[in-house]
C-alpha cells in the first residue's frame, strides 16, 4: 500500500509539471503597437501602404514568431514630421498618437508598445519644422515625448529605432545633403545615451530598437525608391521590398525585448 501511495504521489507530481509546462507553452503574449514616425513609417511612395508599409511588415513578422499571440497596431507615421512636431505641448501629432493608444486602453491583457523612428527630418538643413535640430535638442525632444508616454501609460514599453541611412544628395522639397546625413549619424550616440538614462529612470520600459537597418540600406540602394530631386536621383524612402526588410528589422527588435 505504501509503495502504491508513493507511486501515486509521483504520478500526481509529474502530471502537475506537465500541466504547468503545457500552460507555459500555450501562453501567448498579445501586443498593441503604436508606430510613431515620418514618411518612411507612413509608407510614402508605396503602391499600397496599408499593406506594404514597414509597420504592417513588422506586425506580420511578429505574428509568425513563437509565443506571440494577437498583434494590433496603429501607423502614426506622418510625412515630413520631426520630433518638434511630436512634442506633447504642441497638441498636434502627439495627440493623434495618444488617441491611437487610447483605443487599446481597456486591453490590459496585451502589452502596449510605442515603436519610434524619428530623426530623418530633424537632420535636414532646411524645409521641415525646427530643422536643423541639434543632437542635444533631439535628445531633449525625444525625452519629452517618452516622458509623456510613460506618464500616460505607466505599463507601456517604448522602443527607439535608429533612423535609416539616406543618400547624401537627398534634396526634394526639403534639403538634406551630406550635412544632414552627418547630423543624422550624430543622433545615434544620443539615442544610445537616451536609452541608458531610462535604464535607471524607468527600468524595463525604454529599449534600444533596431540599429542594423542603417547599414543595411547604406549598402543596398536597390531597396530604395529612385526619386528625382534637385541634386539628382536620391534614396530616402524604401521601396516595397525595402519596406518589408525595414519592418522585419523593427519586428525583430520588438520581439527581442519580449524575452521569449
N, C-alpha and C positions, 0 to 999 in steps of 0.2 A: 504493500500500500504506500509506503514511504517513497519507494522508487517511482511508482506511478505518479505520485504527487509531485515529485521533483521534476519528472519529465513534463508534466502538465504546466509547471511554472516556466520551464524553458520555452515550451511552445508558445505560451502567452507572451513572453518577453520578445521572442522572435517575431510573432505576429504584430506586436506593438511597434517594433522597429521598422517592419515592412510598411506598416500603415503610415508611420512618420516619414519614411523615405519617399513613399509614393505621394504623400501630401506635398512634400517639398518639390518633388519633380513636377507635380501638376500646377504648382503655384506660378502665376503669371504676373509680370509687372506691367501694369497698364500706364500709358503715358498720354499726357496732354501737352502739346508743344506749341509755343508761340514763337514764330521766327521773325526776328527783328533785323531789318537790313535795308539795302538800297535796291537799285535796278537789277543787280545781279541776283539778289534774293527773289525779287519780284518775277524775274524771268523775262526781262525785256528783250525783244528781238526773236523770241522763240515762237514757233507757229502756234503751239498750244501750251501756253504757260501753266494753265490749270492742270495739265497732265505731265508737263515736262520740266517745270521749274525745280531748282535744287531742293526746296523743302519737300516737294512731292517725292522726289527720288530718295531723300533721307528717310522719309516715313516708310516707303516701300522696302528700303534696306532693313530698317528696324523690324518691320513686320516679318521678315524672313529669319530673324535671329532667335535662337533658343531662349526661352524664359520671358520673351516679350509677348504681352497679350494685345489688347486693343490699343491702337495708337490714333489719337485725334490731333488735328493741328490747325493752325491759322497762319496764313502767309501775310505778314505785315511789312513786307518789303515795299519800299516806296522809291520810285526813281528820283535820283538827284539828291536824296536826303543825306544829311550829315548828323553827327552827334548833337550839334546845336539844335537841329530840328526836332530831335527826340528828347530834349530836356523837358522834364516834367512841368516846369513852371511856364512853358510856352502854351500848354494845354492844346497841343495840336496832335502830332504823331504819337506822343506818349499816351494820350487819352484814347486814341484808337487801339493801341496795343492793350491798354487796360480793359477796354470794352471786350476785346477778344478773349483775354484771360478770364474775365468775369463770366463768360459763357460756360467756363469749366468750374466755377466756384463751388458748386454743390457736389462735385465729383471727387470727394476726398479719398476714394479708393484708388485714384490714379495720381501719379506723380506729375506735378506741374513743372514744366521746364521752359525756360526762356533761352532760345538759341540766337546769339547775337553775332553778326558780322557787319561792323561799321568801320569806316575809316577811308574808304576809297575816295569819296567826295570831300572829306575833310582835308585830304592831302593835296587837293587841286591848288593851282596858283591863283585862279580866279574863276568865278562863274557859279559857285554854289554858296549857300548860306553859311557865313562865318569863315569861309576858306580865304587864306590858308590857316588851318588850325595847327598850332604848335604841338609838339609831343606832350608838353606839360599840360596844355589846355585840353588836349584829347583825353588824357588820364582823368582830369577833373570832371570833364563831361561824362565820361563813362562811369565814374564813381557816383555821380549824381543820379544817373539813370538806374544803376544797380541798387544803390541805397534805397531808392523809392520802391523798386520792385520787391526788395526784401521786407520793407515796411508793410507794403500792401499784402504780400503773400509770404508770410513767415516760414512756411514749409517748402517753398519752391526751391528749385535749383537753377542756376544761371551758368550757361556755357558760352564762353567768349572765344570765337574763332579768329584766327589771324586772317586779315584781308588778303585776297589773292593778288598775284602779280598782274600788272598791265604793261603794255609796251611803252617805252619812253618817248614815243612820238604821239601819244594819245592826246587828241585835241579835237573835240567835237564842238558842241555849244559851250563846253567847259574846257579850260586849258589845264592840262596835267603836265605833260612833258617829263623830262628827266628830273627836273626839280621836284615835281610832285611825287614821282616814283621814289626818289631818295627820302622824301618826307614819309611816305607810306612805310618804307622799310624801318624808319626810326620809330614807328609806333609799336613794332613787335616787342622790343625790350620793355616798353611801357605796359603792354598787356601782361607780360610775364610778371612784372613788379606788382601790377594791379591784383592779379590772382594770388600772389604771395601775401599781399596785405590782407586779403579776405580769409586766408587760411587761419589767421588769428582773430580777425574781426567777426567772421561768420563761418566757423568751421563746417566743412562738409556741404557748403551751399554754392560756392562760386568756383568754377573749374576752367582750366585752360582747355579749349576745344581743339579743333584741327589746326595743325601747324604745317602739314605736308603739302597742302594744295598749292601754296605759293610757289614752291619749287617745281611741282608737277606742271603747272600751267606755264611757267617760265620756259620749260623745256618742251612744251607741246603746243605750239602755236596753232596746230591743226584742230585743237579743241575749242578754238575761239570762232566767233563770227568775224568775218573780214569786213571791217567797216571803213568807209571812206571819210577821212577827216581833213582838217586844214593843213596837216603835215603828212599826208599820205594815208595809206592803209594802216589802221591801228587795230590793236587787240585789247578788248576790255570786257566784253560780255561773252560768256561761254556759249557755244552752240548746243544743239540738242545732246550730243554725246558728252560734251564737256559739262553740261548741267547735271547729267547723270553721274559723272565722276565726282563733281563737287558735292552733290547730295550724299553720295556714299562716304566721302571723307567726313562730312558732318555726322552722318549716321553712325559711323564707327566711333567717333569721339563721344557721342552721346551714349552709345551702348557701353563703352568702357567705363563711364562714370557710374553705371548701374551696378557694376561689380558682379555680373552674372557669370 
